[in-house]
Amino acid sequence: MQFTLLRRSLLACAALTVLGLSVAHAQSDWPNRVVKIIVPYAPGGAVDVVTRKMAQKLSEQTGQSFIVENKAGATGTIGTNQVAQSAGDGYTLLANDTTYSLLPHIFKKLPFDHATQLVPVGAYVFAPMGLVVNAQSPHKTLADLTTKAKSAPDTVSYGTGGPGTTPHFASEALGIAAGVKFMHVPFKGAAEATVGVLSNAIEFQIASTTGLMSNVQGGRMRMLAVSGDQRLPALPDVPTFKESNIGWSGVVNWTGLWAPKGTPVEVLERLHKEIEKAMASEDMKSFAVGMGAEARQVTGPAFATILKDSTDSWGKVVANTAFEKR
């Protein structure tokens, strides 16, 4: 009897050892199958464009496929919740931007724990936000736009990918700083809002430069102002919001990756290294600069700090709007 129990104990220990070795091997061997990155917005927006480029670089560097899947809806919470409920094995990741830090201020209750259920992996491609109008618009400067808005409140329209998005609150913050009231026209995605400007359905759009540059450089849109403290090297004639005598410097938008809670430290560290390697490449630097963005990255705890600071600062902006939590 004792021999039988001893034998069973030894077999159990051996099984646990094998299991432990298998798990360790799986972690060190990551990625050994396709990695899915969920973009919680419609195709064509800034997050989608940047994420597809990053996925391409990660695929090249690791020799494994990183695929992008769009899961839009509810200001990104549908796709975000899908990742939050996924296994923490490194094979399902979330891509998002500054909008993620807005979520606690938009919803009374989120379907996931905003502070703990998703682990911030890294932020990269820090892009200013630009205000654009149709190339044929009579508004040549930001002052032209705000002057019209002052004379006719709630008639100068702007488009976004929906209520509660970064462009929505950035546009509202601009209105507060300029002392005017714009008319918000929500679309299903940022790309649709861009089409709205191109078709003259709306008068302006504020969005990440990564999603606007092709139309600006192609002569279809005119950029009136850009956020941040410096002008864009790619558009040196476009003033900053501060230079346009607006007491507001705007928002610098970043794109980043999150992983489900429980993702092994080894996998997170590998992701940090791969993101840093990607952003150090000439290919990614050229991509970022061409999009009017800065090619840098912030990973791990530093990204978590940026996220907390951003969440706190957006709370102050939202508090000064008429927005009601859903």
Contacts in CASP RR format, 6 or more apart in sequence:
PFRMAT RR
TARGET T0000
AUTHOR 0000-0000-0000
METHOD contacts of the structure
MODEL  1
MQFTLLRRSLLACAALTVLGLSVAHAQSDWPNRVVKIIVPYAPGGAVDVV
TRKMAQKLSEQTGQSFIVENKAGATGTIGTNQVAQSAGDGYTLLANDTTY
SLLPHIFKKLPFDHATQLVPVGAYVFAPMGLVVNAQSPHKTLADLTTKAK
SAPDTVSYGTGGPGTTPHFASEALGIAAGVKFMHVPFKGAAEATVGVLSN
AIEFQIASTTGLMSNVQGGRMRMLAVSGDQRLPALPDVPTFKESNIGWSG
VVNWTGLWAPKGTPVEVLERLHKEIEKAMASEDMKSFAVGMGAEARQVTG
PAFATILKDSTDSWGKVVANTAFEKR
26 32 0 8 1.000
26 89 0 8 1.000
27 264 0 8 1.000
27 266 0 8 1.000
27 267 0 8 1.000
28 266 0 8 1.000
30 90 0 8 1.000
30 264 0 8 1.000
30 266 0 8 1.000
30 267 0 8 1.000
30 270 0 8 1.000
31 62 0 8 1.000
31 64 0 8 1.000
31 66 0 8 1.000
31 90 0 8 1.000
31 91 0 8 1.000
32 64 0 8 1.000
33 64 0 8 1.000
33 91 0 8 1.000
34 64 0 8 1.000
34 65 0 8 1.000
34 66 0 8 1.000
34 67 0 8 1.000
34 91 0 8 1.000
35 58 0 8 1.000
35 64 0 8 1.000
35 65 0 8 1.000
35 66 0 8 1.000
35 67 0 8 1.000
35 90 0 8 1.000
35 91 0 8 1.000
35 92 0 8 1.000
35 93 0 8 1.000
36 66 0 8 1.000
36 67 0 8 1.000
36 69 0 8 1.000
36 91 0 8 1.000
36 92 0 8 1.000
36 93 0 8 1.000
37 51 0 8 1.000
37 55 0 8 1.000
37 66 0 8 1.000
37 67 0 8 1.000
37 68 0 8 1.000
37 69 0 8 1.000
37 93 0 8 1.000
37 94 0 8 1.000
37 95 0 8 1.000
37 257 0 8 1.000
38 69 0 8 1.000
38 70 0 8 1.000
38 71 0 8 1.000
38 79 0 8 1.000
38 80 0 8 1.000
38 82 0 8 1.000
38 83 0 8 1.000
38 92 0 8 1.000
38 93 0 8 1.000
38 94 0 8 1.000
38 95 0 8 1.000
39 47 0 8 1.000
39 48 0 8 1.000
39 51 0 8 1.000
39 68 0 8 1.000
39 69 0 8 1.000
39 70 0 8 1.000
39 71 0 8 1.000
39 95 0 8 1.000
40 70 0 8 1.000
40 71 0 8 1.000
40 72 0 8 1.000
40 73 0 8 1.000
40 76 0 8 1.000
40 77 0 8 1.000
40 78 0 8 1.000
40 79 0 8 1.000
40 80 0 8 1.000
40 94 0 8 1.000
40 95 0 8 1.000
40 96 0 8 1.000
41 47 0 8 1.000
41 48 0 8 1.000
41 70 0 8 1.000
41 72 0 8 1.000
41 73 0 8 1.000
41 76 0 8 1.000
41 161 0 8 1.000
41 189 0 8 1.000
41 190 0 8 1.000
42 48 0 8 1.000
42 70 0 8 1.000
42 72 0 8 1.000
42 161 0 8 1.000
42 188 0 8 1.000
42 189 0 8 1.000
42 190 0 8 1.000
42 191 0 8 1.000
42 192 0 8 1.000
43 70 0 8 1.000
43 191 0 8 1.000
44 190 0 8 1.000
44 191 0 8 1.000
44 211 0 8 1.000
45 189 0 8 1.000
45 190 0 8 1.000
45 191 0 8 1.000
45 207 0 8 1.000
45 211 0 8 1.000
46 97 0 8 1.000
46 127 0 8 1.000
46 190 0 8 1.000
46 207 0 8 1.000
46 208 0 8 1.000
46 210 0 8 1.000
46 211 0 8 1.000
46 253 0 8 1.000
46 255 0 8 1.000
47 95 0 8 1.000
47 96 0 8 1.000
47 97 0 8 1.000
47 255 0 8 1.000
48 68 0 8 1.000
48 70 0 8 1.000
48 191 0 8 1.000
49 210 0 8 1.000
49 211 0 8 1.000
49 291 0 8 1.000
50 95 0 8 1.000
50 124 0 8 1.000
50 125 0 8 1.000
50 127 0 8 1.000
50 210 0 8 1.000
50 255 0 8 1.000
50 291 0 8 1.000
51 68 0 8 1.000
51 95 0 8 1.000
51 255 0 8 1.000
52 68 0 8 1.000
53 284 0 8 1.000
53 287 0 8 1.000
54 66 0 8 1.000
54 95 0 8 1.000
54 124 0 8 1.000
54 125 0 8 1.000
54 255 0 8 1.000
54 257 0 8 1.000
54 275 0 8 1.000
54 278 0 8 1.000
54 284 0 8 1.000
55 66 0 8 1.000
55 67 0 8 1.000
55 68 0 8 1.000
56 66 0 8 1.000
57 278 0 8 1.000
57 281 0 8 1.000
57 283 0 8 1.000
57 284 0 8 1.000
58 66 0 8 1.000
58 274 0 8 1.000
58 275 0 8 1.000
58 278 0 8 1.000
59 65 0 8 1.000
59 66 0 8 1.000
61 274 0 8 1.000
61 277 0 8 1.000
61 278 0 8 1.000
62 274 0 8 1.000
68 95 0 8 1.000
71 78 0 8 1.000
71 79 0 8 1.000
71 82 0 8 1.000
72 78 0 8 1.000
72 79 0 8 1.000
72 188 0 8 1.000
72 189 0 8 1.000
73 79 0 8 1.000
75 99 0 8 1.000
75 102 0 8 1.000
75 103 0 8 1.000
75 106 0 8 1.000
75 107 0 8 1.000
75 162 0 8 1.000
75 163 0 8 1.000
75 164 0 8 1.000
75 165 0 8 1.000
76 96 0 8 1.000
76 99 0 8 1.000
77 103 0 8 1.000
77 107 0 8 1.000
77 110 0 8 1.000
77 111 0 8 1.000
79 94 0 8 1.000
80 94 0 8 1.000
80 96 0 8 1.000
80 100 0 8 1.000
80 103 0 8 1.000
80 112 0 8 1.000
80 118 0 8 1.000
81 110 0 8 1.000
81 111 0 8 1.000
81 112 0 8 1.000
82 92 0 8 1.000
83 92 0 8 1.000
83 93 0 8 1.000
83 94 0 8 1.000
83 118 0 8 1.000
83 258 0 8 1.000
83 260 0 8 1.000
84 94 0 8 1.000
84 111 0 8 1.000
84 112 0 8 1.000
84 113 0 8 1.000
84 117 0 8 1.000
84 118 0 8 1.000
84 260 0 8 1.000
84 261 0 8 1.000
85 112 0 8 1.000
85 260 0 8 1.000
86 92 0 8 1.000
86 260 0 8 1.000
87 260 0 8 1.000
88 259 0 8 1.000
88 260 0 8 1.000
88 261 0 8 1.000
88 262 0 8 1.000
88 263 0 8 1.000
88 264 0 8 1.000
89 263 0 8 1.000
89 264 0 8 1.000
89 267 0 8 1.000
90 259 0 8 1.000
90 260 0 8 1.000
90 263 0 8 1.000
90 264 0 8 1.000
90 267 0 8 1.000
90 271 0 8 1.000
92 260 0 8 1.000
93 121 0 8 1.000
93 257 0 8 1.000
93 258 0 8 1.000
93 259 0 8 1.000
94 118 0 8 1.000
94 257 0 8 1.000
94 258 0 8 1.000
94 259 0 8 1.000
95 255 0 8 1.000
95 256 0 8 1.000
95 257 0 8 1.000
95 258 0 8 1.000
96 255 0 8 1.000
96 256 0 8 1.000
96 258 0 8 1.000
97 166 0 8 1.000
97 208 0 8 1.000
97 253 0 8 1.000
97 254 0 8 1.000
97 255 0 8 1.000
97 256 0 8 1.000
98 166 0 8 1.000
98 251 0 8 1.000
98 253 0 8 1.000
98 254 0 8 1.000
98 310 0 8 1.000
98 314 0 8 1.000
99 164 0 8 1.000
99 165 0 8 1.000
99 166 0 8 1.000
100 258 0 8 1.000
100 307 0 8 1.000
101 307 0 8 1.000
101 310 0 8 1.000
101 311 0 8 1.000
101 314 0 8 1.000
102 164 0 8 1.000
102 165 0 8 1.000
102 166 0 8 1.000
102 169 0 8 1.000
102 311 0 8 1.000
102 314 0 8 1.000
102 318 0 8 1.000
103 110 0 8 1.000
103 114 0 8 1.000
104 110 0 8 1.000
104 114 0 8 1.000
104 311 0 8 1.000
105 311 0 8 1.000
105 314 0 8 1.000
105 315 0 8 1.000
105 318 0 8 1.000
105 325 0 8 1.000
106 163 0 8 1.000
106 164 0 8 1.000
106 318 0 8 1.000
106 323 0 8 1.000
106 325 0 8 1.000
106 326 0 8 1.000
107 325 0 8 1.000
107 326 0 8 1.000
108 325 0 8 1.000
108 326 0 8 1.000
112 118 0 8 1.000
116 261 0 8 1.000
117 260 0 8 1.000
117 261 0 8 1.000
118 258 0 8 1.000
118 259 0 8 1.000
118 260 0 8 1.000
118 261 0 8 1.000
119 258 0 8 1.000
119 259 0 8 1.000
119 260 0 8 1.000
119 261 0 8 1.000
119 262 0 8 1.000
119 263 0 8 1.000
119 268 0 8 1.000
120 258 0 8 1.000
120 300 0 8 1.000
120 303 0 8 1.000
120 304 0 8 1.000
120 307 0 8 1.000
121 256 0 8 1.000
121 257 0 8 1.000
121 258 0 8 1.000
121 259 0 8 1.000
121 268 0 8 1.000
121 271 0 8 1.000
121 272 0 8 1.000
121 275 0 8 1.000
121 299 0 8 1.000
121 300 0 8 1.000
121 303 0 8 1.000
122 256 0 8 1.000
122 257 0 8 1.000
122 271 0 8 1.000
122 272 0 8 1.000
122 275 0 8 1.000
122 297 0 8 1.000
122 298 0 8 1.000
122 299 0 8 1.000
122 300 0 8 1.000
122 303 0 8 1.000
123 254 0 8 1.000
123 255 0 8 1.000
123 256 0 8 1.000
123 297 0 8 1.000
123 298 0 8 1.000
123 299 0 8 1.000
123 303 0 8 1.000
123 306 0 8 1.000
123 307 0 8 1.000
124 254 0 8 1.000
124 255 0 8 1.000
124 256 0 8 1.000
124 275 0 8 1.000
124 278 0 8 1.000
124 279 0 8 1.000
124 295 0 8 1.000
124 296 0 8 1.000
124 297 0 8 1.000
124 298 0 8 1.000
125 210 0 8 1.000
125 254 0 8 1.000
125 255 0 8 1.000
125 279 0 8 1.000
125 287 0 8 1.000
125 288 0 8 1.000
125 291 0 8 1.000
125 293 0 8 1.000
125 294 0 8 1.000
125 295 0 8 1.000
126 252 0 8 1.000
126 253 0 8 1.000
126 254 0 8 1.000
126 293 0 8 1.000
126 294 0 8 1.000
126 296 0 8 1.000
127 208 0 8 1.000
127 209 0 8 1.000
127 210 0 8 1.000
127 252 0 8 1.000
127 253 0 8 1.000
127 254 0 8 1.000
127 255 0 8 1.000
127 288 0 8 1.000
127 291 0 8 1.000
127 292 0 8 1.000
127 293 0 8 1.000
127 294 0 8 1.000
128 208 0 8 1.000
128 209 0 8 1.000
128 226 0 8 1.000
128 227 0 8 1.000
128 228 0 8 1.000
128 232 0 8 1.000
128 252 0 8 1.000
128 253 0 8 1.000
128 292 0 8 1.000
128 293 0 8 1.000
129 166 0 8 1.000
129 167 0 8 1.000
129 170 0 8 1.000
129 206 0 8 1.000
129 207 0 8 1.000
129 208 0 8 1.000
129 209 0 8 1.000
129 226 0 8 1.000
129 227 0 8 1.000
129 250 0 8 1.000
129 251 0 8 1.000
129 252 0 8 1.000
129 253 0 8 1.000
130 206 0 8 1.000
130 207 0 8 1.000
130 208 0 8 1.000
130 209 0 8 1.000
130 212 0 8 1.000
130 223 0 8 1.000
130 225 0 8 1.000
130 226 0 8 1.000
130 227 0 8 1.000
131 142 0 8 1.000
131 145 0 8 1.000
131 174 0 8 1.000
131 204 0 8 1.000
131 205 0 8 1.000
131 206 0 8 1.000
131 223 0 8 1.000
131 224 0 8 1.000
131 225 0 8 1.000
131 226 0 8 1.000
131 241 0 8 1.000
132 197 0 8 1.000
132 204 0 8 1.000
132 205 0 8 1.000
132 206 0 8 1.000
132 207 0 8 1.000
132 212 0 8 1.000
132 215 0 8 1.000
132 216 0 8 1.000
132 221 0 8 1.000
132 222 0 8 1.000
132 223 0 8 1.000
132 224 0 8 1.000
133 139 0 8 1.000
133 145 0 8 1.000
133 197 0 8 1.000
133 203 0 8 1.000
133 204 0 8 1.000
133 221 0 8 1.000
133 222 0 8 1.000
133 224 0 8 1.000
134 197 0 8 1.000
134 198 0 8 1.000
134 200 0 8 1.000
134 203 0 8 1.000
134 220 0 8 1.000
134 221 0 8 1.000
134 222 0 8 1.000
135 219 0 8 1.000
135 220 0 8 1.000
135 221 0 8 1.000
135 222 0 8 1.000
136 200 0 8 1.000
137 203 0 8 1.000
137 204 0 8 1.000
137 222 0 8 1.000
138 144 0 8 1.000
139 145 0 8 1.000
139 148 0 8 1.000
139 203 0 8 1.000
139 204 0 8 1.000
139 224 0 8 1.000
140 222 0 8 1.000
140 224 0 8 1.000
141 224 0 8 1.000
141 244 0 8 1.000
142 224 0 8 1.000
142 225 0 8 1.000
142 239 0 8 1.000
142 241 0 8 1.000
142 244 0 8 1.000
142 246 0 8 1.000
143 244 0 8 1.000
143 245 0 8 1.000
145 156 0 8 1.000
145 203 0 8 1.000
145 204 0 8 1.000
145 224 0 8 1.000
146 175 0 8 1.000
146 178 0 8 1.000
146 179 0 8 1.000
146 180 0 8 1.000
146 246 0 8 1.000
148 155 0 8 1.000
148 156 0 8 1.000
149 155 0 8 1.000
149 156 0 8 1.000
149 175 0 8 1.000
149 178 0 8 1.000
149 180 0 8 1.000
149 181 0 8 1.000
149 182 0 8 1.000
150 179 0 8 1.000
150 180 0 8 1.000
153 180 0 8 1.000
153 181 0 8 1.000
154 181 0 8 1.000
154 182 0 8 1.000
154 183 0 8 1.000
155 183 0 8 1.000
156 180 0 8 1.000
156 182 0 8 1.000
156 183 0 8 1.000
156 203 0 8 1.000
156 204 0 8 1.000
157 182 0 8 1.000
157 183 0 8 1.000
157 184 0 8 1.000
157 185 0 8 1.000
157 202 0 8 1.000
157 203 0 8 1.000
157 204 0 8 1.000
158 171 0 8 1.000
158 182 0 8 1.000
158 183 0 8 1.000
158 184 0 8 1.000
158 185 0 8 1.000
158 202 0 8 1.000
158 203 0 8 1.000
158 204 0 8 1.000
158 205 0 8 1.000
158 206 0 8 1.000
159 167 0 8 1.000
159 171 0 8 1.000
159 184 0 8 1.000
159 185 0 8 1.000
159 186 0 8 1.000
159 187 0 8 1.000
159 193 0 8 1.000
159 196 0 8 1.000
159 197 0 8 1.000
159 202 0 8 1.000
159 204 0 8 1.000
159 205 0 8 1.000
160 167 0 8 1.000
160 168 0 8 1.000
160 171 0 8 1.000
160 184 0 8 1.000
160 185 0 8 1.000
160 186 0 8 1.000
160 187 0 8 1.000
160 189 0 8 1.000
160 190 0 8 1.000
160 193 0 8 1.000
160 205 0 8 1.000
160 206 0 8 1.000
160 207 0 8 1.000
161 167 0 8 1.000
161 168 0 8 1.000
161 186 0 8 1.000
161 187 0 8 1.000
161 188 0 8 1.000
161 189 0 8 1.000
161 190 0 8 1.000
161 192 0 8 1.000
161 193 0 8 1.000
162 168 0 8 1.000
162 186 0 8 1.000
162 187 0 8 1.000
162 188 0 8 1.000
162 189 0 8 1.000
163 184 0 8 1.000
163 186 0 8 1.000
163 323 0 8 1.000
164 323 0 8 1.000
165 190 0 8 1.000
166 251 0 8 1.000
166 253 0 8 1.000
167 190 0 8 1.000
167 193 0 8 1.000
167 205 0 8 1.000
167 206 0 8 1.000
167 207 0 8 1.000
168 184 0 8 1.000
168 186 0 8 1.000
169 314 0 8 1.000
169 317 0 8 1.000
169 318 0 8 1.000
169 321 0 8 1.000
169 323 0 8 1.000
170 206 0 8 1.000
170 227 0 8 1.000
170 250 0 8 1.000
170 251 0 8 1.000
171 182 0 8 1.000
171 184 0 8 1.000
171 206 0 8 1.000
172 182 0 8 1.000
172 184 0 8 1.000
172 317 0 8 1.000
172 321 0 8 1.000
172 323 0 8 1.000
173 248 0 8 1.000
173 250 0 8 1.000
173 251 0 8 1.000
173 317 0 8 1.000
173 320 0 8 1.000
174 182 0 8 1.000
174 206 0 8 1.000
174 241 0 8 1.000
174 246 0 8 1.000
174 248 0 8 1.000
174 250 0 8 1.000
175 181 0 8 1.000
175 182 0 8 1.000
176 248 0 8 1.000
176 320 0 8 1.000
176 321 0 8 1.000
177 241 0 8 1.000
177 246 0 8 1.000
177 247 0 8 1.000
177 248 0 8 1.000
178 246 0 8 1.000
178 248 0 8 1.000
185 193 0 8 1.000
185 201 0 8 1.000
185 202 0 8 1.000
187 193 0 8 1.000
187 196 0 8 1.000
190 207 0 8 1.000
190 211 0 8 1.000
193 202 0 8 1.000
193 205 0 8 1.000
193 207 0 8 1.000
194 205 0 8 1.000
194 207 0 8 1.000
194 211 0 8 1.000
194 212 0 8 1.000
194 215 0 8 1.000
194 221 0 8 1.000
195 201 0 8 1.000
196 202 0 8 1.000
196 205 0 8 1.000
197 203 0 8 1.000
197 204 0 8 1.000
197 205 0 8 1.000
197 221 0 8 1.000
198 215 0 8 1.000
198 220 0 8 1.000
198 221 0 8 1.000
204 224 0 8 1.000
205 212 0 8 1.000
208 253 0 8 1.000
208 293 0 8 1.000
209 226 0 8 1.000
209 232 0 8 1.000
209 291 0 8 1.000
209 292 0 8 1.000
209 293 0 8 1.000
210 253 0 8 1.000
210 255 0 8 1.000
210 291 0 8 1.000
210 292 0 8 1.000
210 293 0 8 1.000
211 291 0 8 1.000
212 221 0 8 1.000
212 223 0 8 1.000
213 234 0 8 1.000
213 290 0 8 1.000
213 291 0 8 1.000
213 292 0 8 1.000
215 221 0 8 1.000
216 222 0 8 1.000
216 223 0 8 1.000
216 235 0 8 1.000
217 234 0 8 1.000
223 235 0 8 1.000
223 238 0 8 1.000
224 238 0 8 1.000
224 244 0 8 1.000
225 238 0 8 1.000
225 239 0 8 1.000
225 240 0 8 1.000
225 241 0 8 1.000
225 243 0 8 1.000
225 244 0 8 1.000
225 246 0 8 1.000
226 232 0 8 1.000
226 235 0 8 1.000
226 238 0 8 1.000
226 239 0 8 1.000
226 240 0 8 1.000
226 241 0 8 1.000
227 240 0 8 1.000
227 241 0 8 1.000
227 249 0 8 1.000
227 250 0 8 1.000
227 251 0 8 1.000
227 252 0 8 1.000
228 240 0 8 1.000
228 241 0 8 1.000
228 242 0 8 1.000
228 249 0 8 1.000
228 250 0 8 1.000
228 252 0 8 1.000
229 240 0 8 1.000
229 242 0 8 1.000
229 249 0 8 1.000
230 240 0 8 1.000
231 237 0 8 1.000
231 238 0 8 1.000
231 239 0 8 1.000
231 240 0 8 1.000
231 243 0 8 1.000
232 238 0 8 1.000
232 292 0 8 1.000
233 289 0 8 1.000
233 292 0 8 1.000
234 289 0 8 1.000
234 290 0 8 1.000
234 292 0 8 1.000
235 292 0 8 1.000
240 249 0 8 1.000
241 247 0 8 1.000
241 248 0 8 1.000
241 249 0 8 1.000
241 250 0 8 1.000
242 248 0 8 1.000
242 249 0 8 1.000
254 298 0 8 1.000
254 306 0 8 1.000
256 303 0 8 1.000
257 271 0 8 1.000
257 275 0 8 1.000
259 267 0 8 1.000
259 268 0 8 1.000
259 271 0 8 1.000
268 300 0 8 1.000
271 299 0 8 1.000
272 299 0 8 1.000
272 300 0 8 1.000
275 297 0 8 1.000
275 299 0 8 1.000
276 297 0 8 1.000
276 299 0 8 1.000
278 284 0 8 1.000
279 285 0 8 1.000
279 288 0 8 1.000
279 295 0 8 1.000
279 296 0 8 1.000
279 297 0 8 1.000
284 295 0 8 1.000
285 295 0 8 1.000
287 295 0 8 1.000
288 294 0 8 1.000
288 295 0 8 1.000
289 295 0 8 1.000
298 306 0 8 1.000
END
